[in-house]
């Protein structure tokens, strides 16, 4: 088995567009969960409204891409208001149930056959990233770093997306060291104490939900632009779970936790996939233990075991701080 192919393939995915998209979504979730203590299990809904706003406006209604991106971000603000008004007064566990149900409701509506002309049903919208592709300055032959190869447009999207992620990390670093950020951390640890100091806890929670939701919508927009396609299956419930996994691996309430978590998660997820695929095809693992058809499932099993051990022995994540885990569930 060629270990260089496994390593190079894992590195390509760890730095690729998919890891960047989940990094952006986790940055938004970090504001919700890491800093404010909101158990939002509907981050996929914010990604969905952002991606679908761009896809539908450009392809269905033939609008300008840049205007559509702005509309997608504003749609996330609207969704946060609609979702937050009835749910932000709920206890943490009830908030989680409400948000995951809302995300699934949005997904079913956008994928409904009755709205096929507007949103494309289960096929979604595609072919709307031409304006973004026209900005790509990289040669068609792609970019090569030794055994690591990136296609031209993928590398362009990576530059844009990772630059946006680092910019957001810098902004959040400053915000969380401001009085506003300290109030959010106080709400996470004991919202009654913050309320006793005269702060409008509900108002701060709404601000947090809106800000994190807009960043989540940016992740959905980048997902659509990277693949030139948005579909309901791209934003299923496991999308939010993967975003949580990225955040918890890197460390919640850490500015660069989502960045580190996304790189580590996609490196091991795809590295394990490549390893088991090659091991079964090269007969390093005999058929009576595992066939090539079962190889893709083993990555999730092994990664699940690693995550279990991580949560047992280091629940704060690789770069996290145990003191940042205090969440007021009342």
C-alpha angles and dihedrals in degrees: 000000000000105000091187090064091051093048096044092047091050092049092049091055094042090058098030132106095272093057090046092053093051090045091057092047090049092050088058092045090049089064090050101041107015100045105021102029095234111154095216110174092172103075088122088066092061090047089049098052090048095049095041094046090059096040096047097040094049099039104029101033098023095232128160114278095229093049088048091054090053090049089050091055091047089049088058089054090051092048091050090053093047092046097039102048095068099028111040092078090057124101116262097262094046090048089056092052093047095049096047090050091049092051092052091047091054091049093051092048094050091047096046117128091226089064095045094119091055104036105015098245115240091345092059124195127313141170098049102116099079093112090052092047090052089063093057108117095182120108116257092244091074132228124293129196102180107288092353114094132184127185115241099251093040090055091049091051089047091054092049095043099044090045089053091048093052091046091052091048089055092049092048090048089059095040095052091053091053124087088260092057093047090054090054091052090048090053090051092054102036120348093183090061090050090048090052088059090061098259120142098236094185091054093051092048090052091051090051092049092050095047095047091043093053090052088049089052089052087056090052091049091051089048091055094045092047095053098025086230142085124192135163091250089062090066104041122144093271088064090070091044091053090050090052089049091053091049096047094047093053095038130266118253090023116120095221095031093102092049094051092040094052093050094046095043096050092041093057096035093055095032090057091046092053092044096053092041093054093039092056095043092048091046093241084130110043121231093246088065100039136345126216089254089061095046096088091056094053093068090062092046094050093042090049091054091049091051091050090054091046092053091047099047102024110018092166091066130245096299099019133110120235090220089065092064096078105121121175104225096183 
